[in-house]
Amino acid sequence: MTSAGAYLILRDLWKDELKITNRANGITVTVPIEGGFRGLYNLPLGEYTIENHGAELKVNLTEDAPIQVWQLDSTAGTWTETKQEDDDFGYHDLARSGAMNSKLLNAKQAVPNLFNDSS
């Protein structure tokens, strides 16, 4: 894992809102987003559901995959993962270096309620 926790890079989203559910505690938060938004960093490892305009993505951020890049096909409502070996734009390397952080939300600061214990 990088020093800034796990990274979730999300491409081609509708720029209005993103719903994030922490599947460990069932807490869902809605995050307003706008142009330039590229995803989140400083996410604790775990399972999350991401939703943008009805397109749901289930991710599992693990030690083996702490940086994940997903692209939304808004017409089909489907997500496609871009693996490191297929990442022609270098998103994995940019995340790893911290160069993308200005375009990403710091999850622990932006959505701290997502990580509360549900009990």
DSSP file (Angstrom, degrees, kcal/mol; ACC not computed):
  #  RESIDUE AA STRUCTURE BP1 BP2  ACC     N-H-->O    O-->H-N    N-H-->O    O-->H-N    TCO  KAPPA ALPHA  PHI   PSI    X-CA   Y-CA   Z-CA
    1    1 A M              0   0    0      0, 0.0     5,-0.1     0, 0.0    62,-0.1   0.000 360.0 360.0 360.0 148.3    0.0    0.0    0.0
    2    2 A T  B >   -A    5   0A   0      3,-0.6     3,-1.3     1,-0.1    95,-0.1  -0.298 360.0-103.6 -76.7 168.0    1.2    3.5   -0.6
    3    3 A S  T 3  S+     0   0    0      1,-0.3    -1,-0.1    93,-0.2     3,-0.1   0.690 121.3  57.8 -66.9 -16.2    1.8    6.0    2.2
    4    4 A A  T 3  S-     0   0    0      1,-0.4    38,-1.7    92,-0.1    -1,-0.3  -0.071 113.4-114.3-103.4  32.6   -1.5    7.7    1.3
    5    5 A G  B <   -A    2   0A   0     -3,-1.3    -3,-0.6    37,-0.2    -1,-0.4  -0.211  63.2 -21.5  69.8-163.1   -3.6    4.5    1.8
    6    6 A A  E     -B   43   0B   0     37,-2.5    37,-2.0    -5,-0.1    36,-0.5  -0.465  61.8-140.3 -81.7 154.0   -5.4    2.9   -1.1
    7    7 A Y  E     - c   0  67B   0     59,-3.6    61,-2.1    34,-0.2     2,-0.5  -0.933  13.0-170.6-117.0 137.4   -6.3    4.8   -4.3
    8    8 A L  E     -Bc  40  68B   0     32,-2.8    32,-2.3    -2,-0.4     2,-0.5  -0.915  10.2-166.2-127.1 103.5   -9.5    4.5   -6.3
    9    9 A I  E     -Bc  39  69B   0     59,-3.2    61,-2.9    -2,-0.5     2,-0.5  -0.799   5.1-169.2 -93.4 125.6   -9.2    6.3   -9.7
   10   10 A L  E     - c   0  70B   0     28,-2.4     2,-0.3    -2,-0.5     3,-0.3  -0.968   4.0-164.1-122.9 120.5  -12.5    6.8  -11.4
   11   11 A R  E     + c   0  71B   0     59,-2.9    61,-2.4    -2,-0.5    27,-0.1  -0.768  60.5  10.2-109.2 149.0  -12.7    8.0  -15.0
   12   12 A D  S    S+     0   0    0     -2,-0.3    62,-0.2    59,-0.2    -1,-0.2   0.815  79.8 163.5  61.6  37.9  -15.5    9.4  -17.2
   13   13 A L        -     0   0    0     -3,-0.3     2,-0.4    24,-0.2    -1,-0.2  -0.425  49.4-101.4 -78.6 157.8  -18.0    9.9  -14.3
   14   14 A W        -     0   0    0      3,-0.1     2,-1.5    -2,-0.1     3,-0.3  -0.685  40.7-127.7 -69.8 133.5  -21.0   12.1  -14.5
   15   15 A K  S    S+     0   0    0     -2,-0.4    20,-0.2     1,-0.2    -1,-0.1  -0.492  85.3  73.2 -93.5  68.6  -19.9   15.2  -12.6
   16   16 A D  S    S-     0   0    0     -2,-1.5    17,-1.7     1,-0.3     2,-0.3   0.468  99.1 -14.5-136.2 -56.4  -22.6   15.7  -10.1
   17   17 A E  E     -F   32   0C   0     -3,-0.3     2,-0.4    15,-0.3    -1,-0.3  -0.997  43.7-155.1-154.8 157.4  -22.4   13.1   -7.3
   18   18 A L  E     -F   31   0C   0     13,-2.3    13,-3.2    -2,-0.3     2,-0.5  -0.999  12.7-148.3-132.9 129.8  -20.9    9.9   -6.3
   19   19 A K  E     -FG  30  51C   0     32,-2.7    32,-2.5    -2,-0.4     2,-0.4  -0.866  15.5-171.2 -99.7 133.3  -22.4    7.4   -3.7
   20   20 A I  E     -FG  29  50C   0      9,-2.8     9,-2.5    -2,-0.5     2,-0.5  -0.990   3.5-168.4-126.5 127.1  -19.9    5.4   -1.7
   21   21 A T  E     -FG  28  49C   0     28,-2.7    28,-2.1    -2,-0.4     2,-0.8  -0.967  17.1-144.9-116.8 128.1  -20.8    2.5    0.5
   22   22 A N  E >>> -FG  27  48C   0      5,-2.7     4,-2.1    -2,-0.5     3,-0.8  -0.825  13.9-159.2 -84.9 110.1  -18.4    0.9    3.0
   23   23 A R  T 345S+     0   0    0     24,-2.1    -1,-0.1    -2,-0.8    25,-0.1   0.676  83.8  64.8 -71.8 -15.5  -19.6   -2.7    2.8
   24   24 A A  T 345S+     0   0    0     23,-0.6    -1,-0.2     1,-0.1    94,-0.1   0.860 122.0  15.8 -73.1 -34.8  -18.0   -3.6    6.1
   25   25 A N  T <45S-     0   0    0     -3,-0.8    -2,-0.2    89,-0.2    -1,-0.1   0.471  97.8-123.2-118.7  -4.3  -20.3   -1.2    8.1
   26   26 A G  T  <5 +     0   0    0     -4,-2.1     2,-0.3     1,-0.3    -3,-0.2   0.496  58.9 146.9  78.0   3.0  -23.1   -0.5    5.6
   27   27 A I  E   < -F   22   0C   0     -5,-0.5    -5,-2.7    87,-0.3     2,-0.4  -0.576  28.6-165.6 -78.5 133.4  -22.6    3.3    5.8
   28   28 A T  E     -F   21   0C   0     -2,-0.3     2,-0.3    -7,-0.2    -7,-0.2  -0.958   6.0-175.8-118.2 136.5  -23.3    5.2    2.6
   29   29 A V  E     -F   20   0C   0     -9,-2.5    -9,-2.8    -2,-0.4     2,-0.5  -0.952  18.1-139.7-126.8 151.5  -22.2    8.7    1.9
   30   30 A T  E     -F   19   0C   0     -2,-0.3   -11,-0.2   -11,-0.2    -2,-0.0  -0.951  17.3-163.6-111.1 128.9  -22.9   11.0   -1.1
   31   31 A V  E     -F   18   0C   0    -13,-3.2   -13,-2.3    -2,-0.5     2,-0.3  -0.947  16.0-133.2-115.1 123.6  -20.1   13.1   -2.4
   32   32 A P  E     -F   17   0C   0      0, 0.0     2,-0.3     0, 0.0   -15,-0.3  -0.577  31.3-173.0 -71.5 137.3  -20.7   16.1   -4.7
   33   33 A I        -     0   0    0    -17,-1.7     2,-0.3    -2,-0.3     3,-0.1  -0.923   9.8-178.9-131.0 158.2  -18.2   16.0   -7.5
   34   34 A E    >   -     0   0    0     -2,-0.3     3,-2.0     1,-0.1   -18,-0.1  -0.822  46.4 -44.6-142.5-179.2  -17.3   18.4  -10.4
   35   35 A G  T 3  S+     0   0    0     -2,-0.3    -1,-0.1     1,-0.3     3,-0.1  -0.165 121.8  33.0 -51.9 141.9  -15.0   18.7  -13.3
   36   36 A G  T 3  S+     0   0    0      1,-0.3    -1,-0.3    -3,-0.1     2,-0.2   0.181  81.7 136.3  94.0 -16.5  -11.4   17.6  -12.6
   37   37 A F    <   +     0   0    0     -3,-2.0    -1,-0.3     1,-0.1   -24,-0.2  -0.450  21.7 169.7 -65.8 133.4  -12.5   14.9  -10.0
   38   38 A R        -     0   0    0     65,-2.2   -28,-2.4     1,-0.4     2,-0.3   0.388  49.3 -84.6-126.4  -0.7  -10.5   11.8  -10.6
   39   39 A G  E     -B    9   0B   0     64,-0.5    66,-2.7   -30,-0.3    -1,-0.4  -0.958  53.3 -54.2 136.0-153.8  -11.3    9.6   -7.5
   40   40 A L  E     -Bd   8 105B   0    -32,-2.3   -32,-2.8    -2,-0.3     2,-0.3  -0.924  32.6-172.3-132.1 152.3  -10.2    9.1   -4.0
   41   41 A Y  E     + d   0 106B   0     64,-2.7    66,-3.0    -2,-0.3    67,-0.3  -0.887  65.6  48.7-134.8 172.3   -7.1    8.4   -2.0
   42   42 A N  E    S+     0   0B   0    -38,-1.7    66,-0.3   -36,-0.5   -37,-0.2   0.811  72.8 156.8  65.6  31.4   -6.3    7.6    1.6
   43   43 A L  E     -B    6   0B   0    -37,-2.0   -37,-2.5   -39,-0.2    -1,-0.2  -0.729  45.0-120.0 -84.2 132.4   -9.0    4.9    1.5
   44   44 A P        -     0   0    0      0, 0.0    17,-0.2     0, 0.0    -1,-0.0  -0.425  41.2 -92.8 -64.2 148.5   -8.6    2.1    4.1
   45   45 A L  S    S+     0   0    0     -2,-0.1     2,-0.3    15,-0.1    17,-0.2  -0.301  81.1  85.9 -58.0 147.5   -8.3   -1.3    2.6
   46   46 A G  E    S- H   0  61C   0     15,-1.7    15,-3.0    -3,-0.1     2,-0.4  -0.935  76.9 -49.4 150.3-171.7  -11.7   -3.0    2.2
   47   47 A E  E     + H   0  60C   0     -2,-0.3   -24,-2.1    13,-0.2   -23,-0.6  -0.834  50.2 172.7-104.4 133.4  -14.8   -3.5    0.1
   48   48 A Y  E     -GH  22  59C   0     11,-2.4    11,-2.8    -2,-0.4     2,-0.5  -0.947  25.8-142.9-135.2 153.3  -16.8   -0.6   -1.2
   49   49 A T  E     -GH  21  58C   0    -28,-2.1   -28,-2.7    -2,-0.3     2,-0.4  -0.990  19.2-165.0-115.4 128.7  -19.7   -0.1   -3.6
   50   50 A I  E     -GH  20  57C   0      7,-3.1     7,-2.8    -2,-0.5     2,-0.4  -0.916   4.9-171.1-112.0 136.8  -19.4    3.0   -5.8
   51   51 A E  E     +GH  19  56C   0    -32,-2.5   -32,-2.7    -2,-0.4     2,-0.4  -0.995  12.8 170.8-134.6 133.0  -22.5    4.4   -7.7
   52   52 A N  E >  S- H   0  55C   0      3,-1.6     3,-1.7    -2,-0.4   -34,-0.1  -0.933  79.3 -21.8-139.8 113.0  -22.7    7.1  -10.3
   53   53 A H  T 3  S-     0   0    0     -2,-0.4     3,-0.1     1,-0.3   -35,-0.0   0.878 127.6 -49.5  53.2  43.5  -26.0    7.6  -12.2
   54   54 A G  T 3  S+     0   0    0      1,-0.2     2,-0.7     0, 0.0    -1,-0.3   0.280 108.0 124.4  85.3 -11.6  -27.1    4.1  -11.4
   55   55 A A  E <   -H   52   0C   0     -3,-1.7    -3,-1.6    23,-0.1     2,-0.4  -0.748  48.2-156.9 -85.4 114.8  -23.9    2.3  -12.5
   56   56 A E  E     -H   51   0C   0     -2,-0.7     2,-0.4    21,-0.3    -5,-0.2  -0.737  12.1-172.1 -98.1 140.1  -22.7    0.3   -9.5
   57   57 A L  E     -H   50   0C   0     -7,-2.8    -7,-3.1    -2,-0.4     2,-0.6  -0.995   8.6-158.1-130.1 124.7  -19.1   -0.8   -9.0
   58   58 A K  E     -H   49   0C   0     -2,-0.4     2,-0.3    -9,-0.2    -9,-0.2  -0.917  20.1-179.7-103.0 122.7  -18.0   -3.2   -6.3
   59   59 A V  E     -H   48   0C   0    -11,-2.8   -11,-2.4    -2,-0.6     2,-0.5  -0.901  22.7-158.0-123.2 151.6  -14.3   -2.9   -5.4
   60   60 A N  E     -H   47   0C   0     -2,-0.3     2,-0.7   -13,-0.2   -13,-0.2  -0.918  12.6-158.3-127.6 103.1  -12.1   -4.7   -3.0
   61   61 A L  E     +H   46   0C   0    -15,-3.0   -15,-1.7    -2,-0.5     2,-0.2  -0.741  26.3 167.0 -85.2 117.3   -9.0   -2.7   -2.2
   62   62 A T  B >   -I   65   0D   0      3,-0.7     3,-0.6    -2,-0.7     5,-0.1  -0.730  54.0 -98.7-125.9 170.7   -6.4   -5.1   -0.9
   63   63 A E  T 3  S+     0   0    0      1,-0.2    -1,-0.1    -2,-0.2    -2,-0.0   0.857 127.0  50.0 -56.8 -35.1   -2.6   -5.1   -0.1
   64   64 A D  T 3  S+     0   0    0      1,-0.2    -1,-0.2     2,-0.1     3,-0.1   0.713 124.8  26.8 -77.6 -20.8   -2.2   -6.8   -3.5
   65   65 A A  B <   +I   62   0D   0     -3,-0.6    -3,-0.7     1,-0.1    -1,-0.2  -0.479  67.6 146.3-140.5  65.8   -4.4   -4.2   -5.3
   66   66 A P  S    S+     0   0    0      0, 0.0   -59,-3.6     0, 0.0     2,-0.5   0.602  70.5  54.2 -81.4  -9.7   -4.2   -0.9   -3.4
   67   67 A I  E     +c    7   0B   0    -61,-0.2     2,-0.4    -3,-0.1   -59,-0.2  -0.972  69.3 173.5-125.0 116.2   -4.4    1.2   -6.6
   68   68 A Q  E     -c    8   0B   0    -61,-2.1   -59,-3.2    -2,-0.5     2,-0.5  -0.972  15.4-160.5-126.2 140.0   -7.3    0.5   -8.8
   69   69 A V  E     +cE   9  82B   0     13,-0.5    13,-3.0    -2,-0.4     2,-0.4  -0.977  14.1 178.6-120.8 124.4   -8.4    2.4  -12.0
   70   70 A W  E     -cE  10  81B   0    -61,-2.9   -59,-2.9    -2,-0.5     2,-0.4  -0.966  13.9-154.9-129.0 143.7  -11.9    2.1  -13.3
   71   71 A Q  E     -cE  11  80B   0      9,-2.5     9,-2.2    -2,-0.4     2,-0.5  -0.969  13.3-139.2-120.5 132.2  -13.6    3.7  -16.3
   72   72 A L  E     - E   0  79B   0    -61,-2.4     2,-0.9    -2,-0.4     7,-0.2  -0.762   3.1-156.3 -90.9 129.7  -17.4    4.3  -16.5
   73   73 A D  E  >> - E   0  78B   0      5,-3.2     4,-2.3    -2,-0.5     5,-1.4  -0.882  14.6-170.0 -96.7  97.5  -19.2    3.7  -19.8
   74   74 A S  T  45S+     0   0    0     -2,-0.9    -1,-0.1   -62,-0.2     5,-0.0   0.751  79.3  56.6 -67.9 -24.1  -22.1    5.9  -19.0
   75   75 A T  T  45S+     0   0    0      1,-0.2    -1,-0.2    -3,-0.1    -2,-0.0   0.925 119.2  30.2 -70.1 -44.8  -24.1    4.8  -22.0
   76   76 A A  T  45S-     0   0    0     -3,-0.2    -2,-0.2     2,-0.1    -1,-0.2   0.652 102.3-129.6 -87.8 -17.3  -24.0    1.1  -21.0
   77   77 A G  T  <5 +     0   0    0     -4,-2.3     2,-0.3     1,-0.3   -21,-0.3   0.839  65.4 126.1  70.3  32.6  -23.9    1.8  -17.3
   78   78 A T  E   < -E   73   0B   0     -5,-1.4    -5,-3.2   -23,-0.1     2,-0.4  -0.853  52.1-137.2-124.6 159.0  -20.9   -0.5  -16.9
   79   79 A W  E     -E   72   0B   0     -2,-0.3     2,-0.4    -7,-0.2    -7,-0.2  -0.889  10.3-162.5-114.7 144.8  -17.4   -0.2  -15.4
   80   80 A T  E     -E   71   0B   0     -9,-2.2    -9,-2.5    -2,-0.4     2,-0.3  -0.996  16.6-134.3-127.0 130.3  -14.1   -1.5  -16.9
   81   81 A E  E     -E   70   0B   0     -2,-0.4     2,-0.7   -11,-0.2   -11,-0.2  -0.644   8.4-147.7 -83.8 138.8  -11.0   -1.9  -14.8
   82   82 A T  E     -E   69   0B   0    -13,-3.0   -13,-0.5    -2,-0.3     5,-0.1  -0.924  17.9-149.9-103.4 109.2   -7.7   -0.7  -16.3
   83   83 A K    >   -     0   0    0     -2,-0.7     3,-1.6     1,-0.1     4,-0.4  -0.378  26.5-107.4 -74.6 157.3   -4.9   -3.0  -15.0
   84   84 A Q  G >  S+     0   0    0      1,-0.3     3,-1.4     2,-0.2     6,-0.1   0.886 119.5  54.6 -53.1 -43.2   -1.4   -1.6  -14.5
   85   85 A E  G 3  S+     0   0    0      1,-0.3    -1,-0.3     3,-0.0    -3,-0.0   0.690 113.7  42.1 -68.7 -16.2    0.0   -3.4  -17.5
   86   86 A D  G <  S+     0   0    0     -3,-1.6     2,-1.7     1,-0.1    -1,-0.3   0.288  82.1 116.4-107.7   7.8   -2.8   -1.8  -19.7
   87   87 A D    X   +     0   0    0     -3,-1.4     3,-1.1    -4,-0.4     5,-0.1  -0.564  31.2 168.8 -85.5  82.0   -2.6    1.7  -18.2
   88   88 A D  T 3  S+     0   0    0     -2,-1.7    -1,-0.2     1,-0.2    -4,-0.0   0.732  76.8  53.8 -65.5 -23.0   -1.4    3.7  -21.2
   89   89 A F  T 3  S-     0   0    0     -3,-0.1    -1,-0.2     0, 0.0    -2,-0.1   0.566 106.8-125.0 -90.7  -9.2   -2.1    7.0  -19.4
   90   90 A G    <>  +     0   0    0     -3,-1.1     4,-2.7    -6,-0.1     5,-0.2   0.745  56.7 148.9  76.9  24.3    0.0    6.0  -16.3
   91   91 A Y  H  > S+     0   0    0      1,-0.2     4,-2.6     2,-0.2     5,-0.2   0.884  71.4  53.2 -59.4 -39.3   -2.7    6.5  -13.7
   92   92 A H  H  > S+     0   0    0      1,-0.2     4,-2.6     2,-0.2    -1,-0.2   0.937 112.7  43.5 -61.0 -46.6   -1.2    3.8  -11.5
   93   93 A D  H  > S+     0   0    0      2,-0.2     4,-2.0     1,-0.2     6,-0.3   0.888 112.9  52.1 -67.6 -39.2    2.2    5.5  -11.5
   94   94 A L  H  X>S+     0   0    0     -4,-2.7     5,-1.1     2,-0.2     6,-1.1   0.905 112.6  45.8 -63.6 -41.0    0.8    8.9  -11.0
   95   95 A A  H ><5S+     0   0    0     -4,-2.6     3,-1.1    -5,-0.2    -2,-0.2   0.948 111.1  52.1 -64.9 -48.2   -1.2    7.7   -8.0
   96   96 A R  H 3<5S+     0   0    0     -4,-2.6   -93,-0.2     1,-0.3    -2,-0.2   0.857 111.7  46.9 -57.3 -37.3    1.8    5.9   -6.5
   97   97 A S  H 3<5S-     0   0    0     -4,-2.0    -1,-0.3    -5,-0.1    -2,-0.2   0.631 111.0-120.0 -80.9 -13.8    4.0    9.0   -6.8
   98   98 A G  T X<5S+     0   0    0     -3,-1.1     3,-1.2    -4,-0.8     4,-0.3   0.418  78.5 124.6  88.1  -1.7    1.3   11.3   -5.3
   99   99 A A  T 3 <S+     0   0    0     -5,-1.1     3,-0.3    -6,-0.3    -4,-0.2   0.729  72.0  50.3 -65.7 -21.7    1.2   13.4   -8.4
  100  100 A M  T >  S+     0   0    0     -6,-1.1     3,-2.5     1,-0.2     4,-0.5   0.545  78.7 100.4 -91.1  -7.6   -2.6   12.9   -8.7
  101  101 A N  G X  S+     0   0    0     -3,-1.2     3,-1.2     1,-0.3    -1,-0.2   0.782  74.1  61.0 -54.9 -31.6   -3.5   13.8   -5.2
  102  102 A S  G 3  S+     0   0    0     -3,-0.3    -1,-0.3    -4,-0.3    -2,-0.1   0.725 108.6  44.4 -68.7 -19.0   -4.6   17.4   -6.1
  103  103 A K  G <  S+     0   0    0     -3,-2.5   -65,-2.2   -66,-0.1   -64,-0.5   0.348 107.0  75.5-102.1   3.3   -7.3   15.8   -8.4
  104  104 A L  S <  S-     0   0    0     -3,-1.2     2,-0.4    -4,-0.5   -64,-0.3  -0.859  80.4-119.2-116.8 149.5   -8.4   13.2   -5.8
  105  105 A L  E     -d   40   0B   0    -66,-2.7   -64,-2.7    -2,-0.3     2,-1.0  -0.722  24.5-125.7 -83.5 134.5  -10.4   13.5   -2.6
  106  106 A N  E >>  -d   41   0B   0     -2,-0.4     4,-3.3   -66,-0.2     3,-1.1  -0.729  24.4-155.2 -76.1 106.1   -8.7   12.6    0.6
  107  107 A A  H 3> S+     0   0    0    -66,-3.0     4,-2.3    -2,-1.0     7,-0.2   0.856  87.7  54.6 -57.9 -40.9  -11.3   10.0    1.8
  108  108 A K  H 34 S+     0   0    0    -67,-0.3    -1,-0.3   -66,-0.3     7,-0.1   0.775 119.6  34.1 -68.1 -24.2  -10.4   10.3    5.5
  109  109 A Q  H <4 S+     0   0    0     -3,-1.1    -2,-0.2     2,-0.1    -1,-0.2   0.847 123.0  42.4 -92.5 -42.7  -10.9   14.0    5.3
  110  110 A A  H  < S+     0   0    0     -4,-3.3    -3,-0.2     1,-0.2    -2,-0.2   0.833 132.2  17.7 -77.5 -33.8  -13.8   14.3    2.8
  111  111 A V    ><  +     0   0    0     -4,-2.3     3,-1.6    -5,-0.3     4,-0.3  -0.362  68.9 151.2-135.5  55.5  -15.9   11.4    4.0
  112  112 A P  G >  S+     0   0    0      0, 0.0     3,-1.6     0, 0.0     4,-0.1   0.810  70.3  65.8 -61.2 -29.6  -14.8   10.6    7.5
  113  113 A N  G >  S+     0   0    0      1,-0.3     3,-1.4     2,-0.2    -5,-0.1   0.750  86.4  72.2 -63.2 -22.5  -18.3    9.3    8.4
  114  114 A L  G <  S+     0   0    0     -3,-1.6    -1,-0.3     1,-0.3   -87,-0.3   0.751  98.4  47.9 -62.7 -23.4  -17.9    6.5    5.9
  115  115 A F  G <  S+     0   0    0     -3,-1.6    -1,-0.3    -4,-0.3    -2,-0.2   0.329  83.4 118.6-105.2   6.8  -15.4    4.8    8.3
  116  116 A N  S <  S-     0   0    0     -3,-1.4     2,-0.3    -4,-0.1   -89,-0.2  -0.366  75.1-102.4 -68.8 152.2  -17.4    5.0   11.5
  117  117 A D        -     0   0    0      1,-0.1    -1,-0.1    -2,-0.1    -2,-0.1  -0.617  25.1-141.1 -72.7 132.3  -18.3    1.8   13.3
  118  118 A S              0   0    0     -2,-0.3    -1,-0.1     1,-0.3    -2,-0.1   0.619 360.0 360.0 -73.7 -11.6  -22.0    1.1   12.5
  119  119 A S              0   0    0      0, 0.0    -1,-0.3     0, 0.0    -2,-0.0   0.485 360.0 360.0 -84.9 360.0  -22.7   -0.1   16.1
